[in-house]
Amino acid sequence: MTATPGAGAADAASRGLAVRLLDEHDRRVVVLKPDAVAHEAAPDAVRAPDAGARRGSRRAVRALAVALIAAGALALADAAVTLVWQEPLSALYAKLRQDHLSSALRNEERAGPTAVERRALAGLRSERAQIAFLAAALQRRAGDGAPVGRIRIPRIGASFVIVNGTDTAALEGGPGIYPETVYPGRGGTTAIAGHRTTFLAPFRHIDELRRGSSIMLDMPYARFTYTVTASAVVAPTDVRAAVAYVGYPRLVLSACTPLFSASKRLLVYARLRSATLVEHRPVARKPGALAATSGALTSGARSRAARPPLPARRRA
């Protein structure tokens, strides 16, 4: 078979013309159309993708779009919940921490004073002096982040275990007592810091407290009731406004303000109204009961484990 005279087959195909071929054996003319020639001549590498490949590509794009929409919806839901309530993931973490802290605090409350402390208490005649002694003893042995009491604020429905210290790890577990201040019962200022939007947001609504509102602190050694007297908004650097001694026992609650900002500090001041010594039946105390780190309630810089062993106590 040979091509008819004129332009070559390839040139004719490139110009979109029909190609006429002569079959020498059958003595007939074969005409090849341009699309057929192009199809035969086109290499596999430049052929258009088939329908299956196109469908697979569309499915991949659709799956990616759905994933991005879902992620965006979750982010918006998290923001909305945080806005009207609190940040949910940190709240769950803090709830678990509060449960562990509450259990450790119950052990401390059941244990009561050590044998050495009971002997010292016997030489103190006034309840006020006994409370001050026990407050100082607890503050000395409490590790960073250890549970040391409970705070209850009826007006805003708050009830949380409070911890020793105000560093980042400590406040993830609950409201924390400023290390620059004293424990309740020692005659000075007790300042407690807490979050307002994360980690259970224990102090979210302290801006709703008014003059005369009650705040209770239940410590292992005594129960304290305070009455709110005033509030103030100060700069974050004005630590003295929260921790200064003012000549009488007082409680100061501290939190960032406004919500979702750390530009200022909201302080709520309360004056001590009453203090009642807690009576204990002595039971065996586990070593290191108040020791805690930022991640566990097992050891601490000022834990009981670091102190010399105390004489064994008899059960009542």
C-alpha positions, 0 to 999 in steps of 0.5 A: 500500500502506498500513498497517493502523489502529493503531500506526505501522509504526516503533513496532510494529517498535521493540516487536518486533510484526509489521507488517500492510500493506494492498496497495490494488491487489491487495487483500491483506494483507502481514505483515512480521515484526519481524526483517525490519523491523529488518534493513531499517531498520538502517543499514550503520554499525551492522551486525555485522562479517562472518565475514571481518573476524572471521577477519582479526582473529583471525589478527592476534592470533595472529601478535602472540602468536607474535611475543611468544612468540618474543621471550621465548624468545630473551631466555630463551635469551640469559640461559641462555647468558650464565649458563652460558657468556657473553653471546653477542652481545658475544662475537661482537663481541670475537672479531672484534676479537681477530682484528684485534688479533692480526693487528696484533700479529703485524706488530709482533712481526715488525718488532722494534726500530726502528733508533734502538732497536737503536742504544740496545740496543747500549749496554746490556750486560745482558739485563735492561736491554735488556728494560726499555728495550724495554718502556718504548719500547713503552709510550710509543708504544702507542695506547689500545686497541692490541694489545701482547702475549698472555696465556696461563693454562693452568689455565683455558685462557685465551689472549687478545691484551692491549691498552693501557688499561682504558677501556670501548672498550679492554676490549671488544677484550680484557684491558687493561693499567692505565695506572697500571702499567708494562709487564712487564720494567720492574721494577714492577707490571703490572695487567691488567683483563678481563671475566668475563661479556661480550666473550669473558669472558677472566677468567671463571675466574680465581677457579679459579687457585691458588697455584703456577698459571702465567701467561705474558705474550708481549710483542713484546720478551720472554716472561714467566712468573709464578707465582700467589701469592695472591688477594683481593677488594677494593672497586672504589674500592681501586685501590691494591690492584691497582697499588701497587709492592711492591718486586718485579716482579709481575702482578695480574689484576683482574675484577669479582666475583661474576659478573654484579655489579660490587660487588667486585673480584677480584685475583689476584697473581703473582710474576715467575719468568722473563723471556727477551729475544726475538731479532728479525730487523729488517724494515720497520715500517709507520708507526703499527702500534701506534696504535689507537682504541676502534673501529679500529686506525688512530690513537691519542693516543700513536701512532707517527704522532705521533712524528718520523720515524725513519731507514729501516732496512735489511733483515737 
